[in-house]
Amino acid sequence: MSRAILGKKIGMTRIYDETGNCVPVTAIEAGPCVVVQKRTPAKHRYSAIQLGFEEVPARKLNKPRAGVFERRDLKPMRHLREVRMPPAEVDAYKVGEQVTVSIFQDTEFVDITGTSKGRGFQGVVRRYGFQGSTKTRGTHENRRHPGSIGNNEFPGRVFKGHRLPGHMGNRRVTTQNIKVVRVDEDRNVLLVRGAVPGHPGGLVLIRKAIKKS
């Protein structure tokens, strides 16, 4: 089966390995998730499973979302996400089946997708790491400005994709090849080395790393 699960970022901490080295880790509440729907090529033209995460009272869902769970006699879930996978792997799942963090028990690396922290409108120094101008008397008010962004005669315009001030963060980000440090099946907690996109309490999608065999 393709290994994927929804989770909630708890926060960062540190643990010590067998040799006494300090390891920075992120704790994630991974699952349990429920298979809500299955997508097949014959009916939907693609293959995937839809996972539900975090039970919620039915009164907190609108009628279309609540109807998804009522038709399948499942408990309402706050989050619904689809995970693409080959048709053979979709057939191995059943609607209502529970997916727990134990699927990563033998996995060494994972890819984690989340929404990065929103930083609002930022300039080029913070957004892209520009150096800025010199802090001398003649610089006046241009210390954190981007500088020249085009020419007068040719090309006579600013090229698309030019790095300029703008909205920073609050984007879908995937961090690949994150090492799995510990899997706690009793508490549904996954410890991974290093940082994970998003703020504490944010929703993340955890999948088996695609670039590691």
Order of alpha helices (4+ residues) and beta strands (2+ residues): beta-beta-beta-alpha-beta-alpha-beta-alpha-beta-beta-beta-alpha-beta-beta-beta-beta
